[in-house]
Amino acid sequence: MNISNQFKSVIQWKDPRSDELFIKFTDNGDEIKNASKLILQPGQGCILTYEGKVIGVFEEEGMYDLKSDNTPFITTIKKFLSLREGSEYIMGIWFYRKADILNMRWGTRVPIAYTDPIYTFPILLSAFGNYSIKITTPKSFFANIIAGQEVFCHHDLKEIFLSRITQNITDYLANAKFSYVDIDSNLNSIAEEVRIKTKSVFNDLGFEVIDFRMEGTQFDKETLDRIAKISDVQAQVLSAKIAGIDYTEHQKLQAMRDAANNQTGNAGIIMGMNTGVGASNLMNSDANQQANSQQEENPMGRLKKLKELFEMELITETEYTEKKKNILDSM
């Protein structure tokens, strides 16, 4: 707390730091007893305590003459200053930030855990964003949060904020049934729902969250590994569909290809031959099914699927050429 050297009889919160929310006037006690002026800048308020109890809250900006009884608040100050010598040690003056406190950063300390409702595996999720608050009931804020601290800053409030916000995010995600793929597209609705659910909690503490935002999320490594495996399976199912075969056949073909690529020498040659035979049998089976269904697809569609199968390396160039000729001959 700074007091101008030129005006020793003035009590004011001069040059407050941007991160300060509450601060006690702690200059020499004689300055309190001899003060003639109290100055509150725009966006500032003041709380007076006596013997540990709040006896006055001053919220209007301006300059006040402590030597006259111009307001009940000043009368209260004069009354308690005149009680006895040394009264400055049992009386306290706290300045607080009345203006909106904007764009404070937040981030979860530990991952939020819930179960994915579709894939039924555990999700560990970290979230981050920003929030803004306004002290609405300074007496409650002072009693419930400050608790006599001489300086209270943004980072002190952040711990209180996070301890109450994280559990509400967890509860909302569990009840909303969002899969991991839906989280990022619903950040705004999650943030708004959590702000509403915590409104009464923060009001009881003496402040209001006027803006709360979730800017992004991040999954832990184990969750990312599970998501990658799911994505791989989904990609294989899609490729099988494009090739005109079911997923089981696709897995058989892929297994034979992998086995052939992992073998060496004669065993590799035999496996490769078996792979070709297996692929040929599957293709012949597929051709027979198509014939039995009286050619559900036109020749152009069959040629397209055949090419995609070849490009996926599920059939050899010889097989591709042979099947292509058969299709063209049937036209």
C-alpha positions as CSV (number, residue, x, y, z in Angstrom):
1,M,0.0,0.0,0.0
2,N,1.4,3.4,-1.0
3,I,0.7,6.7,0.5
4,S,2.0,9.9,-1.1
5,N,4.8,11.4,1.0
6,Q,3.4,14.8,0.2
7,F,0.0,14.1,1.7
8,K,0.8,12.2,4.9
9,S,-2.8,12.7,6.2
10,V,-4.4,11.0,3.2
11,I,-5.6,7.3,3.2
12,Q,-5.8,5.9,-0.3
13,W,-5.0,2.9,-2.5
14,K,-2.5,4.4,-4.8
15,D,-1.2,2.6,-7.9
16,P,-2.8,-0.8,-7.2
17,R,-1.2,-3.7,-9.0
18,S,-3.4,-5.3,-11.7
19,D,-3.5,-8.7,-9.9
20,E,-4.5,-7.3,-6.5
21,L,-8.1,-7.9,-5.4
22,F,-8.0,-7.0,-1.7
23,I,-5.3,-5.2,0.2
24,K,-5.0,-3.9,3.8
25,F,-3.9,-0.4,4.6
26,T,-0.8,-1.1,6.6
27,D,1.1,2.2,6.8
28,N,2.2,3.7,10.2
29,G,-0.7,3.6,12.6
30,D,-0.2,7.3,13.4
31,E,-1.2,8.1,9.8
32,I,-4.6,6.5,10.4
33,K,-5.2,8.5,13.6
34,N,-4.0,11.7,12.1
35,A,-5.6,11.2,8.6
36,S,-7.9,14.0,7.4
37,K,-8.9,12.5,4.0
38,L,-10.0,9.2,2.6
39,I,-9.9,8.8,-1.2
40,L,-11.5,6.1,-3.2
41,Q,-10.7,5.9,-6.9
42,P,-13.1,4.7,-9.6
43,G,-13.5,0.9,-9.3
44,Q,-12.4,0.8,-5.7
45,G,-14.3,0.1,-2.4
46,C,-13.3,0.0,1.2
47,I,-14.1,-2.2,4.2
48,L,-13.6,-1.2,7.8
49,T,-13.1,-3.8,10.6
50,Y,-12.9,-3.4,14.3
51,E,-11.6,-6.3,16.6
52,G,-12.0,-8.7,13.7
53,K,-15.5,-7.8,12.7
54,V,-16.8,-5.9,9.7
55,I,-18.3,-2.6,10.8
56,G,-18.6,-0.8,7.6
57,V,-18.5,-1.1,3.8
58,F,-17.8,2.0,1.6
59,E,-18.6,1.6,-2.1
60,E,-18.8,5.1,-3.5
61,E,-15.8,6.7,-5.2
62,G,-14.6,10.2,-4.1
63,M,-12.8,12.1,-1.4
64,Y,-14.1,12.1,2.1
65,D,-13.2,14.4,4.9
66,L,-12.5,12.4,8.1
67,K,-12.7,15.5,10.3
68,S,-16.4,16.0,9.6
69,D,-19.4,13.8,10.1
70,N,-20.3,14.0,6.4
71,T,-21.3,10.3,6.1
72,P,-22.2,7.5,8.5
73,F,-19.0,5.6,7.4
74,I,-16.7,8.5,8.4
75,T,-18.6,8.9,11.7
76,T,-17.9,5.2,12.4
77,I,-14.2,5.7,11.7
78,K,-14.0,8.7,14.0
79,K,-15.8,6.8,16.7
80,F,-13.5,3.8,16.7
81,L,-10.3,5.9,16.4
82,S,-11.2,7.8,19.5
83,L,-11.9,4.8,21.7
84,R,-8.4,4.5,23.1
85,E,-4.7,4.8,22.4
86,G,-3.4,2.2,20.0
87,S,-6.8,1.6,18.4
88,E,-5.2,1.5,15.0
89,Y,-3.9,-2.0,16.0
90,I,-7.5,-3.3,16.5
91,M,-9.0,-1.4,13.6
92,G,-8.4,-2.4,9.9
93,I,-9.0,-0.7,6.6
94,W,-9.1,-3.0,3.5
95,F,-9.4,-1.6,0.0
96,Y,-10.9,-3.9,-2.7
97,R,-11.3,-4.0,-6.4
98,K,-14.9,-3.1,-7.2
99,A,-14.4,-3.1,-11.0
100,D,-14.9,-6.2,-13.2
101,I,-11.9,-8.6,-13.0
102,L,-11.4,-9.7,-16.6
103,N,-9.8,-12.5,-18.6
104,M,-8.2,-14.6,-15.8
105,R,-6.7,-17.8,-17.1
106,W,-7.7,-21.2,-15.8
107,G,-6.7,-24.8,-16.4
108,T,-7.5,-28.1,-14.7
109,R,-4.9,-29.2,-12.2
110,V,-5.6,-32.9,-12.7
111,P,-7.4,-34.6,-15.7
112,I,-11.2,-34.9,-15.6
113,A,-12.2,-38.6,-15.6
114,Y,-15.4,-40.0,-17.1
115,T,-16.5,-43.0,-19.2
116,D,-17.2,-42.6,-23.0
117,P,-20.9,-43.4,-23.4
118,I,-20.4,-45.0,-26.9
119,Y,-17.1,-46.8,-26.7
120,T,-17.3,-47.5,-22.9
121,F,-13.6,-46.8,-22.2
122,P,-12.3,-44.3,-19.5
123,I,-11.6,-40.8,-20.7
124,L,-9.0,-38.5,-19.0
125,L,-9.5,-35.0,-20.2
126,S,-7.7,-31.7,-19.4
127,A,-9.4,-28.4,-20.1
128,F,-8.4,-24.7,-20.1
129,G,-9.9,-21.3,-20.8
130,N,-10.6,-17.9,-19.2
131,Y,-13.1,-16.3,-16.9
132,S,-14.1,-12.9,-15.5
133,I,-15.7,-12.1,-12.2
134,K,-17.2,-9.2,-10.2
135,I,-17.2,-8.8,-6.4
136,T,-20.9,-8.4,-5.7
137,T,-21.1,-8.7,-1.9
138,P,-17.8,-7.5,-0.5
139,K,-18.7,-8.3,3.1
140,S,-19.3,-12.0,2.2
141,F,-16.2,-12.1,0.0
142,F,-14.2,-10.7,2.9
143,A,-15.6,-13.1,5.5
144,N,-15.6,-16.2,3.4
145,I,-12.4,-15.8,1.3
146,I,-10.1,-13.1,2.6
147,A,-10.3,-14.2,6.2
148,G,-7.9,-11.5,7.4
149,Q,-5.2,-11.8,4.7
150,E,-3.5,-8.5,4.1
151,V,-3.1,-9.1,0.4
152,F,-5.3,-11.2,-1.9
153,C,-4.5,-11.6,-5.6
154,H,-5.8,-13.3,-8.8
155,H,-3.9,-16.5,-8.2
156,D,-5.3,-16.9,-4.7
157,L,-8.9,-16.7,-6.2
158,K,-8.0,-19.1,-9.0
159,E,-7.5,-22.0,-6.6
160,I,-10.9,-21.4,-5.0
161,F,-12.5,-21.2,-8.5
162,L,-10.9,-24.4,-9.8
163,S,-11.8,-26.4,-6.7
164,R,-15.5,-25.7,-7.4
165,I,-15.6,-25.7,-11.2
166,T,-13.8,-29.0,-12.0
167,Q,-16.3,-31.3,-10.3
168,N,-19.2,-29.6,-12.1
169,I,-17.5,-30.2,-15.5
170,T,-17.1,-33.8,-14.6
171,D,-20.7,-34.2,-13.5
172,Y,-22.0,-32.5,-16.7
173,L,-19.9,-34.6,-19.1
174,A,-21.1,-37.8,-17.3
175,N,-24.7,-36.8,-17.6
176,A,-24.6,-35.2,-21.1
177,K,-23.4,-38.5,-22.7
178,F,-20.9,-36.8,-25.0
179,S,-18.5,-39.1,-26.7
180,Y,-14.9,-38.0,-27.1
181,V,-15.6,-36.9,-30.7
182,D,-18.3,-34.5,-29.5
183,I,-16.3,-32.6,-26.8
184,D,-14.7,-29.9,-28.9
185,S,-17.9,-29.1,-30.8
186,N,-19.8,-28.6,-27.5
187,L,-17.3,-26.4,-25.5
188,N,-19.6,-23.4,-25.4
189,S,-22.6,-25.4,-24.1
190,I,-20.5,-27.2,-21.5
191,A,-19.1,-23.8,-20.3
192,E,-22.5,-22.2,-20.1
193,E,-24.1,-25.1,-18.3
194,V,-21.2,-25.2,-15.7
195,R,-21.5,-21.4,-15.2
196,I,-25.2,-21.7,-14.4
197,K,-24.7,-24.7,-12.0
198,T,-22.0,-22.9,-10.0
199,K,-23.7,-19.5,-9.9
200,S,-25.3,-20.0,-6.4
201,V,-22.0,-21.4,-5.0
202,F,-20.0,-18.3,-6.0
203,N,-22.8,-15.9,-5.1
204,D,-22.6,-17.3,-1.5
205,L,-18.9,-16.5,-1.5
206,G,-19.6,-12.9,-2.5
207,F,-18.7,-12.8,-6.2
208,E,-20.3,-13.5,-9.6
209,V,-18.7,-15.2,-12.6
210,I,-19.8,-12.8,-15.4
211,D,-18.0,-14.8,-18.1
212,F,-16.7,-18.4,-18.3
213,R,-15.1,-19.9,-21.3
214,M,-13.6,-23.3,-22.3
215,E,-11.1,-22.6,-25.1
216,G,-9.8,-26.1,-25.6
217,T,-9.2,-29.6,-24.2
218,Q,-6.5,-32.2,-24.3
219,F,-6.6,-36.0,-23.8
220,D,-4.0,-37.9,-21.9
221,K,-1.7,-40.4,-23.7
222,E,-3.6,-43.5,-22.8
223,T,-6.9,-42.0,-24.1
224,L,-5.2,-40.9,-27.3
225,D,-3.9,-44.4,-27.8
226,R,-7.4,-45.8,-27.4
227,I,-8.8,-43.3,-29.8
228,A,-6.0,-44.1,-32.4
229,K,-7.0,-47.8,-32.3
230,I,-10.6,-47.0,-32.8
231,S,-9.7,-44.8,-35.7
232,D,-7.6,-47.5,-37.3
233,V,-10.5,-50.0,-37.1
234,Q,-13.0,-47.5,-38.5
235,A,-10.6,-46.8,-41.4
236,Q,-10.3,-50.5,-42.2
237,V,-14.1,-51.0,-42.1
238,L,-14.4,-48.1,-44.6
239,S,-11.7,-49.5,-46.9
240,A,-13.4,-52.9,-46.9
241,K,-16.7,-51.3,-47.8
242,I,-15.1,-49.4,-50.7
243,A,-13.5,-52.6,-51.9
244,G,-16.9,-54.4,-51.9
245,I,-15.9,-57.0,-49.3
246,D,-17.0,-57.4,-45.7
247,Y,-14.7,-56.5,-42.8
248,T,-13.9,-60.2,-42.0
249,E,-12.6,-60.8,-45.5
250,H,-10.6,-57.6,-45.3
251,Q,-9.0,-58.8,-42.1
252,K,-8.1,-62.2,-43.6
253,L,-6.5,-60.5,-46.7
254,Q,-4.5,-58.1,-44.5
255,A,-3.4,-60.9,-42.2
256,M,-2.1,-62.9,-45.2
257,R,-0.3,-59.9,-46.6
258,D,1.3,-59.1,-43.3
259,A,2.4,-62.7,-42.8
260,A,3.9,-62.8,-46.3
261,N,5.8,-59.5,-45.7
262,N,7.2,-60.7,-42.4
263,Q,8.5,-64.1,-43.7
264,T,11.9,-64.7,-45.5
265,G,13.3,-67.3,-47.8
266,N,11.2,-70.3,-49.0
267,A,8.7,-69.7,-46.2
268,G,8.1,-66.2,-47.5
269,I,7.6,-67.5,-51.1
270,I,5.1,-70.2,-49.9
271,M,3.3,-67.6,-47.8
272,G,3.2,-65.2,-50.7
273,M,1.8,-67.9,-52.9
274,N,-0.8,-68.8,-50.3
275,T,-1.6,-65.1,-50.0
276,G,-2.2,-64.9,-53.7
277,V,-4.4,-68.0,-53.7
278,G,-6.3,-66.7,-50.7
279,A,-6.9,-63.4,-52.4
280,S,-7.9,-65.1,-55.6
281,N,-10.3,-67.4,-53.8
282,L,-11.9,-64.4,-52.1
283,M,-12.2,-62.6,-55.3
284,N,-13.6,-65.6,-57.1
285,S,-16.1,-66.0,-54.2
286,D,-17.1,-62.4,-54.5
287,A,-17.5,-62.7,-58.3
288,N,-19.7,-65.8,-57.9
289,Q,-21.9,-63.9,-55.4
290,Q,-22.2,-61.0,-57.8
291,A,-23.2,-63.4,-60.6
292,N,-25.8,-65.1,-58.4
293,S,-27.3,-61.8,-57.5
294,Q,-27.7,-61.1,-61.2
295,Q,-25.1,-58.4,-61.3
296,E,-26.5,-56.0,-58.8
297,E,-23.9,-53.5,-59.8
298,N,-23.1,-52.3,-63.3
299,P,-19.8,-53.1,-65.0
300,M,-18.4,-49.6,-64.4
301,G,-19.0,-49.9,-60.7
302,R,-17.3,-53.3,-60.6
303,L,-14.3,-51.9,-62.5
304,K,-14.1,-49.0,-60.0
305,K,-14.1,-51.4,-57.0
306,L,-11.7,-53.7,-58.6
307,K,-9.2,-50.8,-59.2
308,E,-9.6,-49.7,-55.5
309,L,-8.9,-53.3,-54.4
310,F,-5.8,-53.3,-56.5
311,E,-4.6,-49.9,-55.3
312,M,-5.0,-51.2,-51.7
313,E,-2.6,-54.0,-52.6
314,L,-5.2,-56.6,-51.7
315,I,-4.8,-58.3,-55.1
316,T,-1.9,-58.7,-57.4
317,E,-1.5,-57.0,-60.8
318,T,-2.1,-60.3,-62.6
319,E,-5.3,-60.9,-60.7
320,Y,-6.4,-57.3,-61.4
321,T,-5.7,-57.6,-65.1
322,E,-7.5,-61.0,-65.3
323,K,-10.6,-59.7,-63.5
324,K,-10.6,-56.5,-65.4
325,K,-10.6,-58.5,-68.7
326,N,-13.5,-60.7,-67.5
327,I,-15.6,-57.6,-66.6
328,L,-14.9,-55.9,-69.9
329,D,-15.7,-59.2,-71.8
330,S,-19.1,-59.4,-70.1
331,M,-20.1,-55.9,-71.3
